[in-house]
């Protein structure tokens, strides 16, 4: 459970489940490894490599690596 303030001033939190802030994003390679198994159990699906958050107010995207409290990438819509 985490919380942060977006650059637009909105408070983001992943404490509610489900929520509209925390995204599950896998690369094609990660997903291919997951579905390469004969059977897929939801309990066996690993967490994605990156933790991705989306601000519901300004749509800004924050990308975090494991054990890093600062985003490694921040994306903002141009239009």
NORQUILIN-V971263 format. One record per backbone hydrogen bond with DSSP energy under -1.0 kcal/mol. CO is the residue of the C=O (numbers start at 1). NH is the residue of the N-H. If there is no record, write none. Layout:
co:CO nh:NH
co:CO nh:NH
This chain:
co:2 nh:14
co:4 nh:12
co:6 nh:9
co:10 nh:6
co:12 nh:4
co:21 nh:54
co:27 nh:31
co:28 nh:32
co:29 nh:33
co:30 nh:34
co:31 nh:35
co:41 nh:44
co:51 nh:64
co:52 nh:23
co:53 nh:62
co:55 nh:59
co:60 nh:55
co:61 nh:75
co:62 nh:53
co:63 nh:72
co:63 nh:73
co:64 nh:51
co:65 nh:68
co:73 nh:63
co:75 nh:61
